[in-house]
Amino acid sequence: APMMTMDRYAAAESFYKLAMAFAPVPDLHIMWLLHLCDAHQEMQSWAEAAQCAVAVAGVVMQALIARNDGVWSKDHVAALRKICPMVSNEITSEVEGYGASKLTVDSAVKYLQLANKLFSQAELFHFCGSILELVIPVYKSRRAYGQLAKCHTLLTNIYESILEQESSPIPFTDATYYRVGFYGDRFGKLDKKEYVYRLGDIMEKLSHIYESRMDGNHTLHIIPDSRQVKAEELQPGVFYLQITAADPVMEDEDLGSRRERIFSLSTGKCSSPGI
């Protein structure tokens, strides 16, 4: 079972690299994003799967905008990029090999609705609201009042869920960022590199990944504080993970009182003694 877990994570990483490598080729970009979406769903990583669905919808929406065929504009794509940074700024009108029949408003709506479902499973309801606001213009243009009624009912449920989250005394698990440092020669190229994650169960996930690489001669050690790690003090053959909370840096003082502050942040601060 541990090896299969490792295989899933390794496969997801490969799908991501292929999706990014083929970003200039939309049909292949879409194909690998969908493989990545499926892989994340198998691991029940709902938020990550939702991001993939949003990215696919973004590719289709951009092609429709370039052909002046659809109800969206560049502003809608910009709104999508706030949800998923993988959505490109570039507008592509031709998608060789993918087929114009698949680049339709309905296909974009299909992936937006999938993203909405997955974000809901991840309890990221703010994203659900933003996604539905991109779907509603389609139904308005078609005078599809039954679908509009369903969307507004869903929005009501989403906003009620947001209110429930905001009033809950239990901290929202995805509201915390973590700085993760990789130390030890067993990590190879990752040795001495640091990354920031926003996953409430990051310690558990990383432990699953690297414990599958363990054998009788290697162990995994978690460093739970932010002290400076000195390479000369590390034991050979040991995987060291330093996991500490990171504080997001707000661009607007008012953001501190809003749940949206935990999304789409690009700046944070960590302090370690001696650095």
C-alpha positions, 0 to 999 in steps of 0.5 A: 500500500505505501508503494502504491501511495508513492506511485500515485504521488509520482504519477501526479507530479509527472502529469503536472510536469507534462501539462506545463511542458505542453502548455503551448499546445492546448490539446496536449495541455488539456489532456494532461490536465485531465489526467492530473485531475483524475489522479487528484480525485483518486487521492481525494485531493479535491482542491487540487483536482478542482484547480485542474478543472478550472485550468481546462475551462480556462483553455476552452474559454480563451479559445472561445474569446479569441473566436468571438464565440461565447459569452465571456470576455478577458475579464472573465478569464482574469477572474478565473486566474484569481482562482487558478494561476495555471490559467494562461494570459495568452488567448489561443484561437486554434487548438490543433488536433483537439477539435473545434467541436470540443471547444464549446461553451457547453464544454467550458461549463462542464468543467466549471461545474466539475470545479464547483463540485470539487471545491465544494467537496474541499469546503472551499466555498468562496471559490464555488461562488466565483465559479457559479458567477461565470456559469450564470451569464451562459444561462442568462444568454440562453434564457435557461431559467430553470438552470438559472434557478438551480444556480441561484439555489446553489449560491444560496447554499454556498453563502450559507456554508460560508457564513457557517465557516466564518462563525465556527470557533474551529479554525479552518484547516486550509487557512494555515500556510506551512514552510517546508524545508527538505534536508539530508542527502537522501533528498537529492536535488531537494536537499536544502530547498524550502517550499510553502504549502497551504494544506492542513494535512501537509505533515501527514501527506509528506510523511506518506510520500517519504515513508514509502522510500524508507528501508531498514537503513533510513528514517524520517525525522520531523523538525517541528520548530523554525531553528536554523538547520545546520548541515554538519549536525545532520545524520547521514541516511536520514530524511529531515523535514522542517515544517513550520507555520508561515504568516501571509503578508496582506496587501490590504489591511482590510483583508485581515478580516476576510476569509478570502485572505487565505487564497491566491497569496504570493507573499509571506514571511517566516523568521528563523533564529540566526538568519 
